[in-house]
Amino acid sequence: MTKSKLTEQEFAERVTQLLIESPDPMNPDPQSNGYNWGLAHAKMIFNGADVDALKNMRDWLASK
């Protein structure tokens, strides 16, 4: 059995299904928020984002 590769749209839909809704959007749970950022970064990489640029952004945000 062979699996076909996901299209960009299918990937985006599946990632969206995994996102965690925060009960308080003004004060999201850090663990869930981190999980959602990981999914967002995976989506960006799928669309051609530079991994080093994402790492730099992550490090810059962590320094704030």
N, C-alpha and C positions, 0 to 999 in steps of 0.2 A: 504494500500500500504506500503510495506517495502522497505527501502533503503539498498543497500549493502554497506559495508565498502569499502573505497578506498584502492587500492593497493599502495605500496610505489611509483611505477612508475606513477600512475595516479595522486597522490598527488604532486609529483615533477613537472609533466607537468603543472598542474593547477597553482602551485606557480610561475613557470617560466612565465606563461601568465600574471601574475599580476605585474611582475617587471616593474619598471619605468626606461626607457632609458633616461639618462641624455644627454641634447644637447651638453654639454661640459664635457667629461669624466675626464678631468684633474681638473675640478672644479665643482663637482656635487652639485646640490641643496641639502642643509642639510635635508630638510623635506623629499624629495624623497629618499635620501640616508638612512635616519632613517627608512623609510617605508620598503625599500629593506632589511635592516638589520633585521627588525622584521620578514619578510617573511623567510629569511635565518635561523633565530633562530627557527621558527616554523618547518622548514624542519629538522633541527638538532634534535629537540625534538621528532619529528615523528620517527627519526632513533635511538632514545635512548639516546640522550645527556642529561647530568645532568643539571637541571634547575639552581641549585646553581652555577655551574661552569660558565654557561652563564651569570648569574648576576654578578659574580666576574669579568668576562671579560669585561662586559659592564661598571662596575664601574671603572675598571682599565683604560679603554679607555677614560672615561669621566674625569679622573684625569690628563690626558696628555695635 
